[in-house]
Amino acid sequence: MTINYRPRGVCSAHMRVEVEDGVIQSLQVQGGCSGNLQGISRLVEGMEVSEAIRRLEGIRCGFKSTSCPDQLAQALKQYKQD
């Protein structure tokens, strides 16, 4: 399944997550801090959705109340609810 998500409150503009049998197959992010987001993308590949949510939810970016990792967790939570 493909998740297309528009993050809120962060620099990235779009996230595309491929999930198969509850496991993240790939993550592509447009915008944001390229190096950090490439690193996050590689780290979450092969990770179970629930584990990624547990690890990423609540991370903040500077003074913001959210971050790109937190927004990824929100996208994955939406996926689980649907």
C-alpha positions in Angstrom: 0.0 0.0 0.0 1.2 3.5 -0.8 0.7 6.3 1.8 0.8 9.8 0.4 1.0 12.3 3.2 1.3 16.1 3.4 3.3 16.9 6.6 2.2 19.9 8.7 4.4 22.3 10.5 7.7 21.2 9.1 9.9 22.0 6.1 9.2 18.8 4.1 6.3 19.1 1.7 5.3 15.5 0.9 6.0 12.0 2.2 5.4 8.8 0.2 5.6 5.6 2.2 5.4 2.0 0.8 4.0 -0.4 3.3 3.6 -4.2 2.8 2.3 -6.6 5.4 2.8 -4.0 8.2 6.5 -3.4 7.2 7.9 -0.2 5.7 9.4 -1.0 2.3 10.5 2.6 1.4 10.1 6.2 2.3 10.6 9.2 0.0 10.4 12.7 1.3 10.2 15.9 -0.8 11.7 19.0 0.8 13.2 19.3 4.3 16.7 18.5 5.4 17.9 16.2 2.6 20.7 14.3 4.5 18.7 13.8 7.6 15.6 12.6 5.7 17.7 10.2 3.6 19.1 8.8 6.8 15.7 8.4 8.3 14.4 6.8 5.1 17.2 4.2 5.2 16.7 3.5 8.9 13.0 2.8 8.7 13.1 0.5 5.6 12.3 -3.0 6.8 10.9 -1.7 10.1 7.4 -2.6 11.4 5.0 0.3 11.3 4.3 0.0 15.0 8.0 0.1 15.9 8.5 3.2 13.7 5.6 5.0 15.4 7.0 4.1 18.8 10.4 5.4 18.0 9.5 8.6 16.0 6.3 9.9 17.6 6.9 13.0 19.7 10.2 14.1 18.3 10.4 17.9 18.1 12.5 20.1 15.7 13.9 23.1 17.6 11.0 25.3 18.8 8.4 23.5 16.7 5.9 21.2 18.3 6.6 18.5 15.6 9.3 17.3 13.3 9.6 15.3 10.1 10.1 12.1 12.0 7.0 12.9 14.1 5.0 13.7 11.0 6.0 10.3 9.6 4.7 8.7 12.7 1.4 10.6 12.2 1.1 9.3 8.7 1.7 5.8 9.8 -0.9 6.2 12.6 -3.4 7.2 10.0 -2.5 4.2 7.9 -3.1 1.9 10.9 -6.5 3.5 11.6 -7.7 3.0 8.0 
